[in-house]
Amino acid sequence: MTSTPLDLLLPVSRGSGRTLGRQLEDQLRARIRDGSLRPGARLPSTRDLAGELGISRPVVVDAYAQLASEGYIVVRQGSRPHVCDCVWPSAKPTRALETSTPEPRIDFRPGVPDLAAFPRGAWLRATRDALRRMPDAALGYVDPHGALVLRQALGDYLARVRGVDVDPSRVIITSGWAQGRTLLLRALQSMGARRIAIEDPCFVDAWRAIERLGLERVAVPVDDDGLNVDALERLRPDVVIVTPAHQYPSGAVLSGERRTALLDWVRRHDATVVEDDYDAEFRYDRAPVGALQSLDPARIVYAGTASKTLAPALRLGWLVLPTRLLPRVQEEQVLSDFGSPRIEQYAFAEFLGRGELDRHLRRMRVRYRARRDALVAAVARHLPDATVCGVAAGLHAVLRLPAGHDERAIMEAAQREGIALNYLGAYESRRSRRPATLILGYARSGEAVIGAGIRELARVVSRVLSRVDSREDSHVVRRNARSVR
């Protein structure tokens, strides 16, 4: 039987006082019984295992024959030996490698682009050509802060599309925004930062990242004009993390007046602003506002990612750093993982240089705008008392309901109907007195599905409201009965 050898760690010792065959039997038997070798697991051939252990083949043949006679393994002529397809009573339970949840019938989950639209062909061509041009040295331990070819390509792109003041030497490539945020917070902490201001509401993982490092999280309220800059005077943070182009999840844009006020505050207190520019390329009613970083690159960190423009699976993000922060963040990156996958960096540089990202974004802006328009039209038809808030941008819409609705109850009822969505309270540090608000992603569904989904959601909203009204009526009846008694 010819096959690719399989490795199996089974140490045997000639000085143990027990025969090599008995040692081999006992180790294999124990590993099968404790679940280390699962039912159906393939084993090396007798020739391969003998060569790997440095023992004679007949010893392995006899050991396999004994285990086969006991029912532990199956040995057949012309096929690979394997563990018997049975469950041993004492075997350790094994967890699935991936926990999968059923896909929803209607997907309004926010924060993820249309994964089916990922430009596989263009990315494959970029990867192939990047590998062909990639020097051998680039496959080694070099460029821990990002391949120069990508930092240069990103510099050109960000300056052209977002107006970022960028020098490739001040760019570092990260494994997405999550890693970039952690590296940045660690560096700022080492420089004395203690209080980190973050928008409220916001993506809750940011809260956990701040608190995990032992830093103090300061929640700054957001309204229709974005971050409430006046609150910073009272809170006095060292660092402010903000999404000025399209606040997540409220959908607000930081107004011009507040941009000016934020810059004034930062300069007076010599603080640091971190600009999370996660989906600014997707603006549908006008050109997106330019990056805040260009107004004060010495105090503002610019952070971007490919997760919303292309796909989260790429795990590619970037930071454009002020000179004073650069050495500390670079040091944290080396200590963390010595850089992000380099082959993907070369492929992305090729992808950018060819204009493929520009072409992809042009296609997706048309598609996402049509889907958002379909959502707005369906809301007007099926939920006429609701209001779509926030600017026409990004990958999600904010749906504000009239008074009397319970946003969490609606989300849970929708889940039971196979409709996936989120609600504003899931992003808030504390519940405010405001109307019930749903967060609806529209990136991954076509216009027909969106229209049907909003129609079904409207029925869910109506049923939940009926239950709420019924409970309130019952409460009034009980209260009146008590007053009569």
ABEGO torsion letter per residue (X at the ends): XBBBBBBBBBBBBAAAGBBAAAAAAAAAAAAAAAGABBBGBBBBBAAAAAAAAGBBAAAAAAAAAAAAAAGABBBBBGBBBBBBBBBBAABBBBBBABBBBBBBABBABBGBBBAAABBAAAAAAAAAAAAAABBAAAABBBGAAEBAAAAAAAAAAAAAAAGBBBBAAABBBBBEAAAAAAAAAAAAAAAGBABBBBBOBBBAAAAAAAAAAGBBBBBBBBBAAEBBAAAAAAAGBABBBBBAABBOAAGBBBBAAAAAAAAAAAAAAGBBBBBBBAAAABBAABBBBBBAAAABAAABBBBBBAAAABBAAAGBBBBBBBAAAAAAAAAAAAAAAGEBBAAAAAAAAAAAAAGAAAAAAAAAAAAAAAAAAAAAAAAAAABAABBBBEBBBEABBBBBBBBGBBAAAAAAAAAAAGBBBBBAAAABABBBBBBBBBBBBAAABBAAAAAAAAAAAAAAAAAAAAAAAAAAAAAAAAAAAAAAX
